[in-house]
């Protein structure tokens, strides 16, 4: 089980708390009675999990601030003086990064630098988990999974900005935090699914929008292979990394959090299974209508997080898809979003090994 006694009363800063993963993590931390302080942009789509689950009502403070605003961010961060930080605020979409590359680099690269610089003034800081992505690796389109010591790089602006942020994280860790005994780590998760995501250009949110309105889902790259996992899987990894590194800065570094080999599959499989679990939905597979580059194959090796942190995948890809589509179906039928999230978290915790 997750160690709730550790989190009770811990002062936690969570950037990106108004987003999909940030909303789930806020609810989980609040349930463990952590003191959660959120900094984020306001939600940019409707519906969104932040409002649907009333995230602001269960955390200590919710501030809407652009992490690109260095002075405002520093003021908020130093006022909170957190013990633990989860940095999830980002421009998270590959295709959006083509439309506005400078915003993507400003947010993902300089935003990360602004936050780390502000954290230098936080006297109570013990550890920070900086969330990047599985797409930080220089994609070679090979069949074997990427490990944490593989070369970083990125073709599209999103991947490149996240790879660049890894260098910022490493530099600040070595230059400013290691000597203080503060752990600064990066977390690289696979393709995350789960209820409450309404982002654009993501497979299952696009599917739910289409099928709930009687339209056909159009899939542009059905043969693309990705490491899929339910949102609670990497969040558990982030929580475990923070908990373990709180008093052990030697654990600082980069960690992959991905599914087992069986959790890596192509878009076609995920779309077809999602349609059946949603209760029906039409899918048309075809080629992309534009020339934007997207990686064909991406797999993660998560041996390091398994060996050093004891984090292992819990739910299969099939169960993750079924739970995700059940979440959306129940929400569309009027169920409470927060209760749906907490039900999944409780079920996940029941499957974890006892401490």
URMOCOR-V149887 format. One record per backbone hydrogen bond with DSSP energy under -0.5 kcal/mol. CO is the residue of the C=O (numbers start at 1). NH is the residue of the N-H. Records with the same first field share a line. If there is no record, write none. Layout:
CO=NH + NH
This chain:
2=4
3=6 + 7
4=8
7=10
10=12 + 35
11=83 + 84
12=14 + 37
13=15 + 86
14=17 + 39
15=88
16=19
18=50
19=23
20=24
21=25
22=26
23=27
24=28
25=29
26=30
27=31
28=32
29=34
30=33
33=9
34=36
35=12
36=60 + 61
37=14
38=63
39=16 + 17
40=65
48=52
49=53
50=55
51=54
52=337
54=57
55=58 + 59
56=59
61=38
63=40 + 65
66=69
68=70
69=73
70=74
71=75
72=76
73=77
74=78
75=79
76=80
77=81
83=126 + 127
84=13
85=129
86=15 + 88
87=131
90=92
93=97
94=98
95=98 + 99
96=100
100=104
101=105
102=106
103=107
104=108
105=109 + 110
106=111
109=113
110=114
111=115
112=116
113=117
114=118
115=119
116=120
117=120
118=121
119=122
121=123
122=125
126=183
127=85
128=130 + 185
129=87 + 131
130=132 + 187
133=136
134=137
136=153
137=139
146=301
147=150
151=138
156=160
157=161
158=162
159=163
160=164
161=165
162=166
163=167
164=168
165=169
166=170
167=171
168=172
169=173
170=174
171=175
172=176 + 177
173=178
177=180 + 181 + 182
178=181
182=184
183=128 + 185
185=130
186=255
187=132 + 189
188=257
189=134
191=229
193=231
194=197
196=49 + 198
199=202
202=206
203=207
204=208
205=209
206=210
207=211
208=212
209=213
210=213 + 215
211=214
217=219 + 284
218=220
219=286
221=224
222=268
224=267
225=298
226=228 + 265
227=191
229=193
230=233 + 234
231=235
232=236
233=237
234=238
235=239
236=240
237=241
238=242
239=243
240=244
241=245
242=246
248=251
249=252
253=186
255=188
257=190
260=263
261=264
263=228 + 265
265=226
266=270
267=271
268=272
269=273
270=274
271=275
272=276
273=277
274=278
275=279 + 280
282=217
284=219
286=222
296=225
299=146
300=302
302=306
303=307
304=308 + 309
305=309 + 311
306=310
310=312
316=320
317=321
318=322
319=323
320=324
321=325
322=326
323=327
324=328
325=329
326=330
327=331
328=332
329=333
330=335
331=334
336=340
337=341
338=342
339=343
340=344
341=345
342=346
343=347
344=348
345=349
346=350
347=351
348=351
349=352
